[in-house]
Amino acid sequence: MSQQHTTPSESGHSRTAQQWAWQFLRRNQEYVAAYELISSLTQEQFHQLSCLVARRKGLSVGEDLLDESVICTLDLRFFDDKYLEDLDDPGETVEEYRAKAAEIMETDEQLELIVSQRFWLETYCLRSWIDPVKNTELDAETAAGIWAHHPFIEWGLASAPWLPLLDGVDLDEFRPRPRSGRRFNASSKRVETKGPMVKGADGNMFIRSATVWGHDYELPVLGTSEVDVRFDLNLPLKFQIARAKEELKKHQKLLRNAKILSSYPGQADRHGIYQEYLLILDRLKEGATLTSLTLELKPVIEKKVRRRRGKNTEPVPVSVIFDPANPLHDKEKITESVRQKMLRALRLRDRDYKALAFL
């Protein structure tokens, strides 16, 4: 379920972009919590959870691969509560939840469960689950190989070598396919069925996009930072890719100027401050405040002054931070630079580590 890795001796400042990405991800609270729950699974439970995730992605998972007796033992926290029935006490496992939901709904129908995307590797751009506690450092080679991103591609004609293995598919029903604008040639090796399946001249099997034949098929909903691009494989790819790249960059700039998108890191640790970002994240986990971070990271001091709490009250001693280099600066000005670093560190931990991973 997870990989174990060695600890390199290299210093933090010599980390690659991918090593820095891991340092931020392993401090990501959502990932840490997800790994902790994943690591509690047995091999059988992990296999069943993987099958449920694959099915949710639209992949073909045969009923024979699903074992309801194991699925019933899964912790209910693996499933998206948006799709669960609103129960005061849903229970801790799938079995308990289904029993209580069936009792209230007065039905024996088995309720579908949707695995939360917090437990999808794609959410974190990882190839496999990695222990964030044991693997405090990854060597450069290992760090370069842990990341994965698979862009969504909807093929007009997708490779389907599994077609002949399906029940009900009769290869003898394939017939020659007439080509547009030409007389039908019965000797043509390019053949297809009357349905969405196509057999190539070399014997390879293909299937038309579900957007053509799927009655209930829906394309994934696009997020604000996503875009679908259509290419024609019957035309040279080079100019199409160059043109698409040009349009993508133009639109990316528009969204950034509108503050809908924020800029991601263009290179790893350009100013040598990522180690400081990690320190900030670790201190925040320990309960640090903006004031305590400022006292640790800047040449400022804390001193006691006497101030009134309100009108007609006696002055009382209070703690304030003071910048000897800028004695007129108030607390907000003194802490602002540290606040900005804290925000950048949190963005790298929660989102922008993905950009680092693919630099």
N, C-alpha and C positions, 0 to 999 in steps of 0.2 A: 504493500500500500504506500510505503514511503521509501525515500532513499536516505542512506547515511553517507556523510561526506567527511573528508579530512579538513583539518584546520591549517591554513597556510601561515607562514611566518611573516609574510609581507605586512608592512605598515598600512594603516588606513589610507594614507594619502596616495598610495600607489595602486589603489583598487581600480579595476576596470569599471565601465559603466554598468555592466551586468552584475558585478559584485556589489556596487552601490545599490542597485535596484533591489537585490536580495536583502541588504541591510535595512532598507526602508520597509519592504514587505514583511519581514519577520517581526517588525514592530506594529504591523497592522492588526488592530484588535479583532476585527472581523475574521481575518485569516487565522489568527491564533485560536480563536474560539472554534472555528470550523475544523481546524486540524485536531484539536483536542477531542471533539465529538467523533470525527472520522476515525481517529486512532483507537477509539473504544470498541470498534466493530470487530466481529469475527470475520474470517475470510469469506464465509458464506453470506453474511450480512452485507459485506462490502460489495460482493459480486451482484447481489440483488439490487442494492442501491445504484450501482453502475448501470444495470439494465434499465432501471426506472428513469435514470437521467438520459440514457440513449433514446429511450422511447419518447421522452419529452422533446428531444431535439428533432424528432421526426424520423429517426433511424428505424429500420425494420428489426424488431425484436420478437422472435417467435414466442408463443405462449408456453412452449415447452421449456424455455429458459427461465421462466418466472416461477418461483416457488412461494406460494402464498403462506405456507407455514413459517417460512423465514421472514417474509415481508411483514407479517403480523408482529414480529418481535422488534422491529425497528423503532427507535426513539421517535416520537412525534415531532421533536424539534427539527428533524431533517426536512419537514414539509412546510410549504408556504402557507402560513395561517390565513392568507387572503382567500384561499380556496377551501378552508375548513368550515364546517358548520359552527355557528355561534353557540358554543356550549359553556356553561359556567365552569364545569370541570371536565375538560376533554380527555383526561387521562394522560398517561406518560408514554404509552406505546400505541402502535397502529391498531392492535387487537382491542385495547381498551377503548380507543376513540370510536372505532366502528361499532362496537357493542352499544356504547352510550348514544351515538348518533342514530343507530337503527331503532333503539328503544323510543327515542323522542319522535323520530320521523315515521315510526310504525311501518317500516319497510325492511325487507330482507335484501334489497338491492345493494350490491357492493359499491361503496363510495370510492371514487377515483381520488388518488392523492398525487399532488404535484411537488416534486422535490425542489426546495428552495435553491435559487441560483447561488446562494452563499456556499453551496456544496458542489458547485460545478468548477472544475479546474480552469475552464475558459474564463471564468470571472476574474481569475488572478493571472491569466496568461502563462500558466505553468503546464509542463508536460506530465508531472506526477506530484503527489503530495510530499512535501519535505518538512521535517520536524523543525519548527522555528526556535525551539529551545536548545536542542542538541547541536544544531548546525549554526553556531554563532558566526562562523566564517566559511566561505566556500572558496576553493582555489579558482583561479581564472578560467581554466579549462572547463571545470564543472559548472561554474556560473554561466558560462557561454551556452551551455547545452540544456539548461533547465527551462528556458522560456519558449513559448509557442503561441502563435496567433494564426488562426485560420479564418481568413475573410470569407464572408458568406458569398457563395457563387451559385446562381441558379442557371444550370445548363439547359440550352434549348434541346439538346440531345445528349443525355448522360450515359456514360459507360455502365453497363449492367450485366457483368459476367454471371451473376447469380440467377438470371432469368430462366435458363433451362432447368434449374433445380426446383423451381416452383411447381406445385401441383396445378394441373389444369392448363399448363402451357404446352401446346402441341406444335413442335417445330415444323411438322409437315404442313401446317397451315400457312407458312410463310410463302409469299408469292412474289414474282418480279415486280419491282416498283418502276412505273413509267416516269420518265424525266420530263419536266416542263419544257414545252416547245419542240419536243422530238417525238418521232413515231415510236410506239412501244416496241421494244426489242426483247423478245421472249428469252434470248440467251443471256440477258444481263444478269450479272451475279449480285447486283444490289437488290435485295428483296426485303419485304416487310409484311406484317400482318395487317388486317383491316383496322386493328386497334393502335395503341401507342407504341408498340414494340417494333424495333428495326434490327435487321441482321445485315452486317456489312459484308462486302465482297470477300474479306479475309476471315469471315466466320464470327467476328466479334459481335456481341449483342449490345444493343442500346435501347434506351427508353425515352420517349418524349417527356418534356417538362410537365409536371403536375399542373402547371398553370393552364395547360391545354386540355388535359383530360380529367383533372381532379374536380369533382363537383363542389366539394367543401374546402378546397385548398385555399389558403390565404398566405400571401407573402409576409415575412416578418415585418412588424411595425418599425419604421425608421426612427431612431433617436435623433436629437437635435444635432449631434456631431457625426451622424452617419449619412452615407449616400450610396445609392445603387448606380452602377455604371454598366451600360450594355455595349459589348463588343461583337463585331461580326467576324467569325473565324474564317469566313470566305474571302476576307480582305486582309492585306498585310497588317500585322499587329503593331509594328514599330511606330507608324504614324498615329495609329489610334491611341496607343498608350501615351505617346508624347502629348497628343491633344487633350486627352483625359487628365493627364498630370497638370497641364497648364490651367485647365478649368478648375480643377480641385484646389490648386494653390490660390487662384483668384477668389474662389468662394470662401476658402479658409481665412484669407485676409479680411474679407468682408465681415465674417462672423467674429473675428478677433477685434476688429475696429468697433464693432457694435457691443463688445464686452459679453457676447454670448458664449464665446470660447476664450479660454485663457491660454497663454503661451506655455508650451511644454519645454523642458530642458533641451537645449540644442546640443550640448556636450556635457560630459561628466565632470562635475566639480571644478568648473573653470576657475573659480576664485578661491579654491581650497577651503571652503566653509562647510562641506557636507559633514565632516566629523563634528562640527559644532551643532549642526542640525540634529545629528543622532544624540548628542548630549542633551539637547533641548527636549527631544522626545522621551528620553529616559527619565529626565527630571520631571516632566509632566506626568509620567506614569507613577512616579513616586509622590505626586501631589504638589509639585511646585506651582507657584503663582507667577504672574508676570513680574511682580516686584522682586521676588526672590531670584528669578532668572536674571533680571537686570543687574542685581547686586553681584551675581556670580560672573556675568559675562562682560560687564562694563566697569571702567575705573571710577565707580561712584561709591558713595558711602551712605550709611544709614545713621541718622542722629536724632536725638530727642529735642523737640521744641515744645513750647507751651502755647496752646491754642484754645480758644473758646469753642465749646460745642454748640452754643446758641447764644441768643441775646440774654443779657443779664445773668450770665453764668460765669463762674470762676474759670480762669485758664487751667487746663490740665495738660500733662505731658503726653505727647503723641510722637510716634515714629514717622519720619519722612526720609526720602532719599534725596541726596544732594550731589550735584555734579560740580566738583571743584573747578573744572575747566569752563563750565557755563553756569555760573551761580544764579543767573536769572531764569533759567529753564525750570518750568514746573514739572510735576510728575509725568504728565502726559507726554511732554516733549522728551523727557529723559528716557522713558520706556518705549517710545515709538519704534526705534530701530530694532529692538529686541522683539517687539510684537510682530513686525514684518517678517523677521526670521522665523518666528514661531509659526506664522501662517504658511510660509513656504515649506517648512519642515512637515507640517500636517498635510499639505497638498502632496508632497512627495511620498509620504507614508500611505495615504489613502487612495491616490490616483496616479500621480505623475511618475511613480516608479516604473510603470508600464512603458512610458516613453524612454526612460533610461535603458530598459532591458533590450530595446531594439536599436540603440544607437550604433 
